[in-house]
Amino acid sequence: MRAKITRYEQVSRRIRHLIENGALKEGDRLPSLRQMSEEMQVSINTVKEAYWRLENQYHITAVPQSGYYVRKQPQLSQAHAPVDPTQLDPQEISLCQIFGAFQDVGKSTPEIRLAVAHMDPDFWPAKKLSRYFQEAALYQPEEAFTYLIAPGSRELREQIAQQGLSCGLDISPDDIVITNGCQEAIFLALMTICEPGDTVVMESPIYFSLIDLLRQLKLKIIEIPTSDDDGISLETLRFVLDNHTVKAMFSIPNFNNPMGFTMPSWKKKKLVNLLARRGVPLIEDDIYGDLCFGPRPEPCKVYDAKGEVLLCSSFSKTIAPGLRVGWMLPGKYADQVNRLKTLINISNSPINQMVAARFLKEGGYRKHMRRVRQQLQVQVEALRASVLKYFPSGTKVTRPDGGLFVWIELPDGLDADLLYRKAVQAGILFAPGTLFSIHNRYHHHLRLSSGTWNERVEKAIAHLGRLCARMRNGRTDDRVSRLAVG
Amino acid sequence: MRAKITRYEQVSRRIRHLIENGALKEGDRLPSLRQMSEEMQVSINTVKEAYWRLENQYHITAVPQSGYYVRKQPQLSQAHAPVDPTQLDPQEISLCQIFGAFQDVGKSTPEIRLAVAHMDPDFWPAKKLSRYFQEAALYQPEEAFTYLIAPGSRELREQIAQQGLSCGLDISPDDIVITNGCQEAIFLALMTICEPGDTVVMESPIYFSLIDLLRQLKLKIIEIPTSDDDGISLETLRFVLDNHTVKAMFSIPNFNNPMGFTMPSWKKKKLVNLLARRGVPLIEDDIYGDLCFGPRPEPCKVYDAKGEVLLCSSFSKTIAPGLRVGWMLPGKYADQVNRLKTLINISNSPINQMVAARFLKEGGYRKHMRRVRQQLQVQVEALRASVLKYFPSGTKVTRPDGGLFVWIELPDGLDADLLYRKAVQAGILFAPGTLFSIHNRYHHHLRLSSGTWNERVEKAIAHLGRLCARMRNGRTDDRVSRLAVG
């Protein structure tokens, strides 16, 4: 397996180092494409890609007929949060108090769901799927309605293998197991590798249903400090691996949930090698990887020489969540995973796999994804702009290159849990930062979903801004009027 | 919850006791419907149902214009097999040698699949399903393609609750959790109740993928001697419960896999009460319950006063296996099961649930099942007749009142494992008895599926018969010619 896209990463790293060192300052003009191409011995297209990426990360800006210039740098702190060393011991999991309430509220569907981790239903290709379902059932009923045991539909696995090429994955259909969504893939990976009492390391913050799944499996966790810029602290990870018996690592390296960062290629490579040397498998969640606004970042799996990376993904974020078609690249654990998959529920629905395979094969997927990516980028920008407009000054917002979330830090220690409770009363549901750790962290953070953008959502953001302002002015006991929306 | 059908069970038990005691002998005439109705203070229809059932079990036969007469009694031994008492200790599971080979052969699809546990694809209502899939996707795309977390589709749960009335289950939609098939329901039940190292008791023989699932979950098992006539030995169960810490019992009381028996109502009630007194939950697999040739037998769940019976089922055997719509009635474990279901794979495919709900609601299901039951009864009879015709004399075959299997005992200690190996060479796959226990039992038994019946299947049965004859004549090392079929 090779990493096709490391070259432009090298270019963009170079520029970023120059900016970080102060060699390039706000307003400075970057070397031209030709200069940079000659200097770094890469093609002009490579430099273009690198600059495009830097532009997208808001490090630089393009001025037509003039060139590229350094912008004011991103607002959110790039350093790893300081961490209490005792929190680097394996911890048994108890869920934060807000967790149960959050799940219950989710069920009663508040009006504005800024906590939902999928794109707007308007984007789901329902018409095509409808036809494909009909035709599969009518013309291939035996295939559509029989048991189809692991690894699942050959045709679909062929399509996924082909699709893998776009992110540098050189895989065969035999490397793939179809699952009932990404969550099931992660569950199977954990069941295969870990036993109750084992320790798993992961990024912090990390999305809450993973924490709950690990709790269910009676696993311990160590949360590793993670930068919203480039991901986990490898130094801390090394320290933890030196001092504890770790059974697996879990990571979302591309368009991370919740922080939105993409781990740079050099770091992915280092991470895979570090874990491989210690014999620690990496469970990689790549579910957001295809929601890229620029080039498709490669998964860690491309650097996996030993079959120790178990990549988990699905079409839930790209086609539709209810399609329930996910997959795993289980590496050397293929036999165990196939067997376990068969034992827990025998088979996924074959017709759903046939529909997904046809959507990929007949070209619908690529065209659909072009539209989805554009739209999601527009929505993230609108959401960010709106937060920066309505929230108190000093609010920090991440700038993801893809995915479905922004991660927000409130200024002046404003309490996001309190904001959450007031928001729910107003019919607005978002994910407060507290949910994303077992360590009583992220009380000033929240995650907002950019999957839907419309006037109602904008009004909700404005209302959250007003709630923040009131909290800041000490009027925290004010009666919160129900938000007038729609 | 009440057991509507206990009355005719009382009548049929009475008759069977008279037969067993020798008070009624082969050729004797039974009391008339009216006499019996007066004597037992039940309606004539109740007696009719009881006699119908006894007729179906081949205990009696109806002679037009004359009455009911006692037949020659069923061939298969009704006594519990003698058991080595040390085999009633909790046992760690290691799979018999034939297991892996059996699964591998299954994947390479031999020509005649007498091991397959579903009805013939010709019976799947593909046209209707096709239309329902299309319309759900087209007219309710948001519902069809969103996440639908546990307990799953309200509409479907309403239909299942209504359906439950036909077998005496008085349940509400809130008592139901939708799962990805019955196997997932069983998996969730075991994960909820048991921890690694715990002991589960069950009928013996028991279907092999359950054994494999328990092995995966690191559970120990105790196999309880079971009669092909009326199920588990309650005396042995009581002995085991007195002497070991048992965490759960697993049972298939209706049209058992593989033996085909239906546990009588009095025994179901006793079993539920016995387990309830000891605080041992019962995981009940009722997946074959609707494939009844006569009245629908009630599940043990109807006798569950404490919420300690977890009923697992699905539409895999009635509508189509690939629909992947199953369910559980988790009793008092509802919260845990719902949570675990959400954690392992978030959601089943909602569109499949919508399609199943519509198939039940618009009346298709009942009509479909009438046809399926009739056909399956014809097929079981054809299969039995064929086995009795082609297999060596002395072969014993069960006579199920429903379901998909016959369980066969070969005469003179003929080795079913050897028959299995020779059959596979001839392109015929069935399930040898060895698979159905961890105790090196049932070497002279096999399970045949009655899901499909046609000329090719009949030729296969004839070929199995010839193989038996050759084995009996000591020509076991003969080269087996590939069966010419089709």
Interface residues (C-beta under 8 A of the other chain):
Chain A: K107 H118 P121 W124 A126 K127 L129 S130 R131 F133 Q134 E135 A136 A137 L138 P141 E142 A144 F145 T146 Y147 L148 I149 T179 N180 G181 Q183 E184 F187 E195 P196 S209 D212 L213 Q216 S316 A320 P321 G322 L323 R324 R339 L340 T342 L343 I344 N345 I346 S347 N348 S349 P350 I351 N352
Chain B: K107 H118 P121 W124 A126 K127 L129 S130 R131 F133 Q134 E135 A137 L138 P141 E142 A144 F145 T146 Y147 L148 I149 T179 N180 G181 Q183 E184 F187 E195 P196 S209 D212 L213 Q216 S316 A320 P321 G322 L323 R324 R339 L340 T342 L343 I344 N345 I346 S347 N348 S349 P350 I351 N352
